[in-house]
């Protein structure tokens, strides 16, 4: 007796993907163990928020000295580059687990045209880099008073219908 089995091509792709992921994971972990503390790069977390006066970025960079942080604005692009260095040399075999990342990072942000790139400021306090990007004066919202009537003073009177009367 012959048994028919439904062929599912996507199941084979899933199996192939799992094998490839395992292959890369194993080869990366074994080959890079000796250099894992010094050669990794990372991207620090960034919060971006905006109000009517400015755009503000808060970048978490604990353990990085101010001299190791570079902030540049060119062609409406903000680039933040920094490096976290290992504090002291220790034999790596003494570590049981290393979760902090060391190395250099670069974060790039495209700025809206409403930002005044000439007046950008940056402050560094308690491991947080705060970059203030003020908006141009013409980009700030303006409130416009609406007058009722025409331009030359011939004002129109708005009359409401009295309740209970048919038109």
C-alpha positions as CSV (number, residue, x, y, z in Angstrom):
1,X,0.0,0.0,0.0
2,X,1.3,3.4,-1.0
3,X,1.1,6.3,1.5
4,X,0.8,9.8,0.0
5,X,2.4,12.6,2.0
6,X,1.5,16.3,1.3
7,X,4.6,18.2,0.3
8,X,5.1,21.5,2.0
9,X,7.9,23.5,0.4
10,X,7.9,26.2,3.1
11,X,8.6,23.7,5.8
12,X,11.9,22.8,4.0
13,X,12.8,26.5,3.8
14,X,12.2,26.8,7.5
15,X,14.4,23.9,8.2
16,X,17.1,25.3,5.9
17,X,16.9,28.7,7.6
18,X,17.3,27.1,11.1
19,X,20.4,25.2,10.0
20,X,21.9,28.3,8.5
21,X,21.2,30.4,11.6
22,X,22.8,27.7,13.8
23,X,25.8,27.5,11.5
24,X,26.4,31.3,11.7
25,X,25.7,31.4,15.4
26,X,28.2,28.6,16.2
27,X,30.9,29.9,13.8
28,X,30.6,33.5,15.1
29,X,30.8,32.5,18.8
30,X,33.7,30.2,18.5
31,X,35.9,32.3,16.2
32,X,35.3,35.6,17.9
33,X,35.7,34.6,21.5
34,X,39.3,36.0,21.8
35,X,38.4,39.3,20.3
36,X,34.8,39.7,21.6
37,X,35.7,42.3,24.3
38,X,37.6,44.7,22.0
39,X,36.2,44.6,18.5
40,X,32.4,44.7,18.8
41,X,30.6,47.8,17.7
42,X,27.2,48.8,19.1
43,X,24.5,51.4,18.7
44,X,23.4,53.2,21.9
45,X,19.7,53.7,22.6
46,X,18.3,57.1,21.4
47,X,15.1,58.9,22.4
48,X,13.9,61.6,19.9
49,X,11.2,64.0,20.8
50,X,9.9,67.3,19.3
51,X,8.0,70.3,20.5
52,X,7.1,73.6,18.7
53,X,10.6,75.1,19.5
54,X,13.1,72.2,19.0
55,X,13.9,68.6,18.3
56,X,15.8,66.9,21.1
57,X,17.8,63.7,21.1
58,X,18.9,61.8,24.2
59,X,21.5,59.2,23.6
60,X,22.6,56.7,26.3
61,X,26.4,56.6,26.4
62,X,27.4,55.6,29.9
63,X,31.1,54.9,30.5
64,X,32.2,57.1,27.6
65,X,34.2,60.2,28.3
66,X,33.2,63.5,26.6
67,X,36.5,63.6,24.7
68,X,35.6,60.3,23.0
69,X,32.3,61.7,21.6
70,X,32.1,63.6,18.4
71,X,28.9,65.4,17.3
72,X,28.8,66.9,13.7
73,X,26.1,68.5,11.5
74,X,26.7,68.5,7.8
75,X,24.2,68.9,4.9
76,X,21.2,68.4,7.2
77,X,22.7,65.2,8.7
78,X,23.6,64.8,12.3
79,X,26.3,62.3,13.0
80,X,27.3,61.1,16.5
81,X,30.4,59.1,16.8
82,X,32.0,57.7,20.0
83,X,34.0,54.9,21.5
84,X,33.7,52.9,24.7
85,X,37.1,51.7,25.8
86,X,37.9,48.8,28.2
87,X,38.8,50.4,31.6
88,X,41.7,48.0,32.4
89,X,43.3,44.9,30.9
90,X,42.2,41.7,32.6
91,X,42.7,38.1,31.4
92,X,39.5,37.2,29.5
93,X,39.4,33.7,30.9
94,X,38.3,35.1,34.3
95,X,35.1,36.4,32.9
96,X,32.0,34.3,33.3
97,X,29.7,36.6,31.3
98,X,30.2,39.9,29.5
99,X,27.1,41.8,28.5
100,X,28.5,45.4,28.2
101,X,29.6,46.2,24.7
102,X,32.9,47.9,23.9
103,X,34.1,49.5,20.7
104,X,33.1,52.4,18.5
105,X,29.6,53.5,17.4
106,X,28.2,55.9,14.8
107,X,24.6,57.0,14.7
108,X,23.4,59.2,11.8
109,X,20.1,61.1,11.7
110,X,18.7,63.0,8.7
111,X,17.4,66.4,10.0
112,X,14.2,68.0,8.8
113,X,14.6,71.3,6.9
114,X,12.9,73.1,9.8
115,X,16.0,72.7,12.1
116,X,18.4,75.6,12.5
117,X,21.7,73.8,12.1
118,X,23.7,76.9,13.1
119,X,22.5,76.8,16.7
120,X,22.8,73.1,17.7
121,X,23.9,72.5,21.2
122,X,25.0,69.3,23.1
123,X,25.3,68.5,26.8
124,X,26.6,65.4,28.5
125,X,25.5,64.5,32.0
126,X,25.4,61.2,33.9
127,X,26.0,59.1,30.8
128,X,23.3,60.8,28.7
129,X,24.2,62.9,25.7
130,X,21.5,65.5,25.1
131,X,21.5,67.3,21.7
132,X,19.1,70.2,21.2
133,X,18.2,71.1,17.6
134,X,16.3,74.4,17.6
135,X,13.8,75.1,14.9
136,X,14.0,78.0,12.5
137,X,11.8,81.0,13.3
138,X,9.8,80.6,10.1
139,X,9.1,77.0,11.0
140,X,7.5,77.7,14.4
141,X,3.7,77.6,14.3
142,X,2.0,81.0,14.3
143,X,-1.5,81.7,15.5
144,X,-3.6,83.8,13.2
145,X,-6.5,85.8,14.4
146,X,-9.6,85.4,12.2
147,X,-11.8,88.4,11.8
148,X,-15.4,88.2,10.7
149,X,-16.2,90.5,7.8
150,X,-14.6,91.8,4.7
151,X,-11.3,93.6,4.4
152,X,-12.6,97.2,4.1
153,X,-14.7,97.3,7.2
154,X,-18.1,96.4,5.8
155,X,-18.7,93.8,8.4
156,X,-21.4,91.2,7.9
157,X,-23.8,90.4,10.7
158,X,-24.5,86.8,11.3
159,X,-28.1,86.2,12.2
160,X,-29.4,83.1,13.7
161,X,-32.9,81.7,13.2
162,X,-35.3,82.1,16.0
163,X,-36.5,78.8,17.5
164,X,-40.0,77.7,16.6
165,X,-40.5,79.6,13.4
166,X,-40.5,77.9,10.0
167,X,-38.5,79.4,7.1
